[in-house]
Structures are given as structure tokens and as C-alpha cells.
């Protein structure tokens, strides 16, 4: 099975970019957007000057528990940049959601509780809430992670999206919100 089919079978439709979108990112933004794959895993990620974004990480069910996910994360951590990713909230009817959160917790990722991400699915056109997790080698602030998420949204998630999906794309101000601990809100 080829890489896109592996991702499509594993990730909810609300989280999936189209094949065309991913291939355009790989072709047009190849200096930033990368694919690391073999028969046991697929990882799509963007490496910017100051941070890394993991777009998709899949490990085959036969290979889970063998340290492959840990090795992939460690390879990125060695670059000494914050690593950001998005996960769906725990759904107790889908045990994979809980397993994913436990995995990232073991890898020392933290929830960016101050960031509200209103992801609108390109595939279903419905809101698909996602939580932002991050790992930081230098204890970066959530405010910095928020700024980096804006870059992810504009450079990766919405790259040529209107052209690909034929729909109006939500502006970053609707998709992302930063909420200070004292309930003051700062919008993009």
C-alpha cells in the first residue's frame, strides 16, 4: 500500500488533506515540507528555520510498540527546535486517540492550553477541533508556539487550498486564537 493510502486509512477524513494538496506541498515547498517513509511508517513534516511541524505520523499496527515512533521523534528533537503537532481530542469510542496522546506525553510533549484551534476540514467543510501539542528544547512560551502555528496555518494548511478544494478558506484570525491565562484574548 502506498503512503497516501496508509494515511487515509488511519486518520479521520476531517484531518486529511487531499493527495493533490500533499503532493503540491512536497513539490512546491520541498525545501520545507518533507516525507520520511518506509514500509513501517510515514511521516510528513515541515521544517522551518525556528521550528518543526509534524503534519502526519503513521506507524503500521504490526510495528507499533517497537520504538519506531520514538526514533522518528528523537531524530527531529536532535535538530534542537520546537516541534509542534495537532491531535484530535480524546474520543473514548476510538482508543487510538487516547494511545496517541499517551505516546506524545511519554515523548514530553505538552498541551498548548492557551491556543484555540478551530480547524475547518477541507474534506467535510465542518469544524474539526484539534489540540496543539508541542515539545520545546528551550522552554519556549505558548505565545511563541501560537505565532508558529499561524505560520503553519498560512504556509502549510492553506497552501493553494482555495485552488485545490474550490472553497473559501478561513482566515487565520478565525482558525487560531491565543487566550492568556487571565482570560485576555489576543487574536491573530
N, C-alpha and C positions, 0 to 999 in steps of 0.2 A: 504494500500500500504506500502511495506517495505521501509526502509531507503534509499537503493541504488536507487530504482526506483524513489523516490521523488527527489533525487539529479539529476538523469539522465534526468528527465522531465524538470527540471528548468534550469540547467546550459548548456551552449553551449557544443557541443560534443568536441570542441577543448580544453576545460578546464577540461574535465573529465578524471580521472584516471579510469582504469578498476576496476571492482568489486574485481578481484583477487589481484590487487595492494593494494587497500584499506584494504582488509581483511588480507593480509600479514603484512601491517603496524600495524594493530590492534593486530594481533597475535604476531609478532616477535618484535615489538617495543612498546608493551603495557605499558611500563614504561614511555614512552614519548608521544605516539600517542593515542588520546582518542576520544571516540564518546559519545556525550551527545544528547539524543533524547527522544522525546515523540510524541504524535500524532500531535502536532502543530509545532514542529521544529526538525531539525537535525543539529548538529554542530560537525564537525570533526576538531580537533586541536592538535597541538604538543606543549607540554610544556617542554622547556629546562631549564637549571639552570638560565640563564640570560635573557630569552625572551620567548614569546609565539607566535606561528604562527597559524592563523586561516586558515585552508585549505578550508573548505566549511561551509557556514552558510545558512540554508534554513528555512524560516518561511512560514507556509501554507498561501495561499492567504486569507482564511477565518479569519486567526488570525492576519494578518498584521494590524498595527495601534493600537494594544493593549499593546504595550510595551514589547513584548516577546524578540525581538532583543536587545533592550536596556538592559533588565535584564541579558541576556546572556553576553553581552559585559561588563556590570558592574561587574558581577561575576569574569570575567577574570581580569579586572582592579584592583580588590581588591588584586590580587597577587603581585601588585606593580612591574611589569616587563614591558618592552616594548612589545607591541602587533603589529605584522606585518601581513598584508594580501595582496592579489593580487586581482585587479579588472580589468575587461575589460574596455577599453576606452569608453567614451560615444558614443553610436550609436543612433542617433535620430530616427531611424526606430524601435528601441527597447526601449520602455520607462522604462523598468526595469533597464537598465544600468544607466540612469540618477537618478532614485529613489535610487539605491544602493549608488551612490556617495553622494547624499544628506543625506542619512542616516548616512554614516560614517563621513561626515562633521559635522553633529549635535553631533556625538559622539566624536568630537575633534580629529579625525584622520587627519594627514597631508600627502600630496603627497611627496614622496621621489624623488624630481625632479632630483637629481644627479645620480640616479640609472636607468640604461637602462637594461630592462629585455627582452631578446629575447627568449620567451618561444616557444619551438617546441612541438606541440601537438603529444602525443604518438598515439592518435586515428587516426589523419588525416595526420601526418607527415609534416604538414605545420606550418609556423611561426604563432603564435597566440599572438600578443603583449599584455602584461598586464602591468598595472601600479601598483607600490608598494605604499601602504598606511601604515602609522604607527601611533601609539599612544605611547607616552612616558611619564612616570611619572616624570622623572628627566631630561627632555630635552636632551636626547641622540642625538649625531650627526648622520647625514646621513651616514658618514663613518662607524660608528659602525653598523648601520642598514644594510649597504652593507655587512659587514663581517657576520652578522647573516643570511642574505639572501643566502650567499654561503653555510652556514651550512644547511639551509632549502633545497636548491637545491640538495646537496650531500646526506643528511640523509633521506629526505622525498621524494622529487620529483623523484629522480633517483634510489631509493632503489630497487634493484633487477629488474630494468626496462628492462635491456637488456634481461634477462631471461624471463620476462613476455611478452614483446612486440616483442621480436626477432629482434630488431633493434639496430643499433649503437646509443649510447647516446651522445649528445653534451657535451663536457667538460664544466666545469663551466666558463672557460675563454671565451667561445663563448656565453654562455647564459647570463652572467652578466657583466656589465661594470659600473665603477664608473667614473663619469665625474665631475671634480671640477668646481666651479663657473667660474674660469678664463680659462675654456676650456682645462685645462690639464687633460689628461685621465690616469686613473690608472686601470689596468686590474687585474683580479683575478690571 
